[in-house]
Amino acid sequence: MFKTYINKQLSLKILEESDTQALFNVVDESRTYLAEWLPFVNLTKSSDDTKQFIKSALQQFVAHDGFHCGIWYNDKLVGVIGLHYINWLNETTSIGYYLHQDYQKLAIMTECTQFLIDYCFTELKLNRIEISTATQNTKSQNIPKKLGFTQEGILRQNEKLNGSYSDSYVFSLLRSEYNR
């Protein structure tokens, strides 16, 4: 399967069924932290739920409609980054990501997102990338801000997080703006 090294400590690999328990552990060990921002966390109650997600992600990969990579730090699965979809007609996509709470503040997600941006523009020849983050999630917002994205607007009450509706900022980056 697709695997690439970003640096000596950090690599990305398409999620496989053999990653099920390790990925479930990432979610389970950071459950409270991640559930604040990601609606799927409360629905992920067992490794079977994670296995179903990975199967769906593999189908998406085979259909050329996006993908989900495990983030490996020192050979340990610590998070996920991927493309929610690929709109080939309009040459657009949306990046999503999450990281185990113990691996925050190591620039892991910024480096992975930078790699994925480069891949989208140079290999996939896409024109536009979006990242949406909850308006209260400043850590997640810092990534597109650091990487040159433009904050475009607010999606009002677009996600239900822990029983309450949450607004999201939409950030975008165009290939013509990309300086790498």
Summary of the structure (lengths in Angstrom):
residues: 180
radius of gyration: 15.5
end to end distance: 26.5
largest distance: 43.1
contacts: 526
relative contact order: 0.14
helix: 38%
strand: 36%
